[in-house]
Amino acid sequence: MSNKTIIIITASYPYGKGEQFLETELHYLSNRFDRIIVLPQVATGFRRMIPNKILVDLLLIRPKNRFIYLAETFIRGITAPYFYIEIVNKSELLNDPRKLIRIIQYIGNAIRVRNRIRLYIREANIHLSSTVFYTYWVSSASLGIGLIKLIFPNINLISRAHGGDIYEKEHSPAYIPFKKLTIDNIDRIFCVSEDGKRYLSNQFPSIVNRFIVSKLGVDNPGVMSSSSPANSFCLVSCSSLIPLKRVHLIIQGLALLTHANPKLMIEWHHFGEGPLRYHIEKLAHDTLPHTINWHFYGQISNAELYGFYKTHPVDAFINVSHLEGIPVSIMEAMSFGIPVIATNVGGMPEIVNDQNGILIVNNPSAEDISSALLTLANDKSMHRRLASKQTWQSMYNAEKNYNEFADHIDHIIGDIIY
């Protein structure tokens, strides 16, 4: 079939620094499909380099004036029948203004996406039989396109399911609006973890055939990270600085590690930005002794992170998040053969084990973290590094995973008959 088209709706990619993991996927999809159109919803920050074959269309860009955007969203939200249906079905929502605001924002943006995509299909002469709409998150944009099925029932819609877009407990309050309506209208949901698939299957047992595990992946960097010299230990973490990620526990664990081994020279490098940065840096300054050399780099590009791994010895990567799917940051570390310490939450047990790192309890104490750090500081043998690299090779190799994902899309638009 010629002119196979994928229309990808993103939060902001290719603008700013978010959704970095989509960059690798696009390189593989661009080799398999005739046309790829990316529709970001936010276009702030610099625009990244993308493959020449990919078209970026600003059709869905929100107004730069935040007041205008919020006012338009509010009007669309409270005039949509779906808003009142959600409240009637879940009357307890009336007791929580935060949930009501979230409902209005969700359906308001969904209606906006629906209206613009509906016109786009007609004006751009989109051939639906050879086109797949692909929302990179299960989101209000997914709902918006799903609602177009009332007019174009043969529209093909797929989504990826990561973590916060499907796990209610990642939100405060723990509620995702219009979840059933959104998912009912998606033809296939590609979960990045087995845990995500189980979670959705338990919630929607009548449509389990729509949920497919399709792991993300990273490319082979071509090198293995090296260990630091004797009597030294280099630790890396990579996450947003928000309460969910519990970076303060890393600081507490490192402080205890110095008591257990006071002669150990420690380096800690954290990559990632967030609203807690000032408080986390202050805690590190007030808590960590002079034997620990720590750095906060903020948000950086994948190229910069890979450059760090290639030029610095790293003994361990750590993630102590309260809830996760399967972080790409762990895949990246494992592609360099770096052992990983992670909490036993979400999809983490699918990637971290006693062979390639240390899986700690889901709600660890500073002592738990310190003990894991001490184990890896005292054991720098190659077996964990090789196991880490092998985990990447067998489960999170971008070439394998994204070509399989492309095969699924081929099947959806009818180019491959199984």
N, C-alpha and C positions, 0 to 999 in steps of 0.2 A: 504494500500500500504506500502510495507516495504522499508527500506533504503531511507527514505525521507531525502534529503540533502539541506542545505542552505549554499551558498558560499557568505560571506559578505565581501565587499570591503570597507575598512575604510581609513581615512586619515592617522592615526597613531596607533589607538587602536590595541593591548593592550600596546603600548609603550608610555612613557611620561605620561602627566596628562590630555590630551585632551579627548574629547568624553566620558566624565565620565558617561553621561546618558545612554550610550549603555550597561554599566555593568549590570544594573538592568534588562534590556530587555533580555539579553542573558541568565539569570538564568531561565526565563520563557520559552524561545525558546528551551533551552536544555532539558526541560522536555517534549517537544512535538515532537521533531524531532530526527531521528536516528543519523544524522551526521551534525555537524556545522563546517565549515572551515572559518577562518578569514584570509583575505589577506590585511595586512596593506601596505601602500605605502611609509611610512617613519618609520624607526625603530631607533629613537634616544631617549635617556633617558632610565630610568629603565623600565623593563617589569612587568606589574601588574599581580596579581594572577587572574586566570580565571577558570571557571568550568572545571573539568577533562575531560569532554566529548568533549570539544572544541579543535580543532586542529588549530594551527597558522602556516601558510605557508608563507615563505618570497619571494614567486614568484615575487611579484610586487615591491619589495623594490628598491628604486632609488639608483643609485651609490652614495657612500659616498663623492666622489670627486665632489663638486658642479660644477666645470668647465666642467667636463666630462658630467655630467647630462644635463647642459644647452646646451652644444654643440650638444649632441645627440638629444635633444628635438628640437633645432633649425633646424637641418638637416631634421628630420622627418617632422617638421611643414612646411617648405618651399617647400618640395618635395611632399606634399600631395595635390592631386587635390582639396580636400575640402577647402583648404586655399584660393585658387584662386576663387572658386565658391562663398565663403562668401564675398570676396571683390567685385566680379562682381555684386552680388545681392545688396550690400550695398556700393556703390562707395564712400560715405562720409567717410568711415573708413580710406581712404588714407590720410585724412587731420589730423588724430590724431595718432601719433606714439605709444602712450600708448595702444590704441586699437589694433593696429597691433601686438604689442608684446604679448598682451593677446591672440590674435587669434593663434599665433605661439605656445605659451605655451600650450594652450588648446588642439589644434589638435595634437600637437607633443606628448603630454602625452596620448591622446586618442589612437593614433596609437600604441604606446608602450604597452598599456593595451590590445588592440585588439590582437596584435601579440602574447603576452605571454599567454593570456587566450585561444586563439585558439589552441595553442600547448598543453596547459594544459588539455583541453577537450579530446584531442586525446590520450595523453600519460597517463593521469590518469584514462582513461576509464570512464569518467563522463557520467552517464545515464541522458540525458537531460529531459526525461519524468518525472523523479522523483526529479529533481533538480531545485532550484530557485536561480538565481544570484541576490543579493541584495546589491545595492550601498547605503551606509548610507546617502549620499548626492546626489543631482542632480548635476553631475559634469562631468569632462572630462572622468573619469572612466566609467560613465554611457554611454557616447557616444561611448567609446571604445568597450564595450560589446555589445551595440546596433548594431554596425557595423558588428559584427560577424553574425548577422541575415542573412547577404548576403550568408553565407556559411551554417550556421545552423539555418534555419528559425524557428525551433521549440524551440529555446532557450527561457527560461522564465526569464524575467528581471523586477525587481521592484526597486523602489527607495523611500526614504523618502525625503520630501521637508520641509525644516526648515525655513530659512529666507534669509540669504545672498546668498543661492544657487538658489533662484528664484526671489528675489526682485532686479531689476536693480539699484534702487536708493540707495541701500546699498553700491554701488561701485562708485569709482571715477576714470575715468568717468563712468557714469551710463550705463553700457553695459555688457551683458553676451554673449560671443561668442556661435555660433552654437546652440542657445537655441531651435529653432524649430526642427532641425535635432536630437538633443539629446532627446527631449521629444517625438518625433514621434516614436522612437524605444523603448520606455519604455512601458511595458504592463500595469502596474499600478503604480501610484504615490500616496504615502500615505502622505497627508499633515498633519502637526502637529496642524494646526489651520483652522478654518472656513475661516478666512481671506486669508490664503494661497490658499485654494481651489477656492475661488471667484476670486482671482488674476489670477490664471492659467486658470480658466474657461473663463474669459473675454479675455484672450490672445489667447486661443485655443478652441473656442466654438464647433468645430466639433468633439472633442474627450473628452468632459466633463465627459463621463462615465468612463474614466480612472482615474479620480481624486477622491480620497477617503479620508475623514477626519479620521485620526487615531492618536489620541492624545498620547503624551508621558505620563509617569507616574512615580511616586515614591512610595516606600513601606511605610507602616505605621510605624512610629518610635516608636509607643506605648506609647508616652507621649505627654503632652501639655506643651508648653513653658509658663513660668510664667511672670507676670508683675513685673517691677522694683518697688522699694519702692516709697512712696510719695516724691514729689519734685525732682524726678530724671526721666530720660528718656533715654532708650537704643535703638539705631537705628542701623540696619545692612543693608549693601549693598553688592552685589556680582556681579561683572562684570569685563570684561577686561578693562584696563585703556587705552582706545582709544577714539578718538574724538566722534565717534558715540554714546558712552555711556554717555557723558556729565556729568561726575562725578563732574566737577567743580561747576555745579549748586547745588549739594548737599551741598557743602561747603558754597556757598553763602546763601542758605536757612537756614543752621544751624546758620550762623552768624546773620541773621535777627531774628532768633528764640530767641537768647539770649537777644536781645533788647526788644522783646515782653514779655519775662519772665526771667529777669536777675538772679533770685534766683534758676532757674532750673539747676540742675546738669545733664549734658548731656554726654553720651558715644556714640561714633560712631565707629563701627567696619566695615572695608571694606576688603572683600576677593576677590582677583583677581590681575592679573599682566598685564603689558603692557608697551608700549614704553613711555607713558606719566607719568609713576609713579613718576619720579623725580619732574616734574613740578607740579603734583597734590599734592604731599607731601609738596613741597615748598609753594604752595598756601594755603594749610591747616595751615602750620606753620605761615605764614604771616598774615592770615585772622582770624583764630579762636581764641577766648579768652581762658583764662586759665580755665574757667568753663566747657570747652568741653574737654573731655579726648578721644583722637582719636588714632586709631591703623590701620596700613596697614599690612596685613598678607601675601600678595603675593598669588601665586597659591598654593592651598592646596587640599588634597584629600576629597572625600565625607565623609569618616569616621571622619576626623578632623572637618569638618563643622558640622556634626551631633553631635559630641562631644561638640562643642561649644553651640549649641542650647539646649542640654540636661543639661548643667551646668551653663548657664547664663540666667537671665531674659532678655527677648527681647520684646520691646513694639511695634516696627514697622519694616518692611522691606521696602526698597525704590529702585525703578528703574526709572530713568528719561531718558532712552534711546530715541534717535531720531527715531529709527525704530526697531521693534522686531517681532518675531513670537510669541511664548509663552515660555518664559524662564523657564527652569527646575528649576532655582534658586527660582522662585516664587512658583512653586509647592512644593518644599522642605520646604520653609518657611510656606506655608499653611498647610502642613502635621503636623506641630507643632502648628497650630492654631494661627499663627502670622498675624496680620493685615498688609495689603500691600498698599503702595502708589505707583502708576504707571502712566505713561503718556498714553494718549488716542491715541495709535498708534498700527498699525498692529493687532495682535491677543490679545492685552492687554484687550480690553473690554470684551472678552470672559471669562476672569478669575477674573478680579478685578471690584468691584462695590461698591456702598455706604453701602452695608451690611457687606462686609468682609474687607473693607478698604476705600481708597479714590482714584478715578480716576481723575487725573488732566489734564489740557489741553495739547495738543500735543507739544506745544512750550512754556513751562512754564517759568515764571519769577521767580526770587528769592523770591518774595512776595508770589507767588502761592505755592511754595514749603514750605515756612515758615508757611503759613496758614494751610496747610495740616498737617505738623508736630505738630503745636500747637494744632490742633483739637485732634489728637491722644494722645498727651501728657496730655491734660486735661480730656480725656475720656478713662479710662482704664477698662471700664466695660467688662463683659464677652461676650456680644452679638456679637461683631465683631470677637472675637476669635473663638467662636463656629461656626459662619458663615464661617470663613476662613477654619476651619477644615472640615466643611460640603462640601465646594466647592471642596476640595481635594478628599473627599470620593466619591462624586457623579461624578466627571469629570476626575480626574487625579490619580486614584487608579491604581497602576502598575499591580496588579493581574488581574483586570478587563480589562484594556486597552491592555495589551500585550497578554492575552489569546485570545481576539477578533482579534488582529493582526495575531496571529498564525492561527486562523480559516480562515482568508482571504488567507493566504499562502496555507493552505490545499486545499482551493477551486481552487487556481491557478494551483496546480499540480494534480488536479483531484481526490483528495482523498475524497472530500465531494461533493455531487451532490445536488445543490439547485433546 
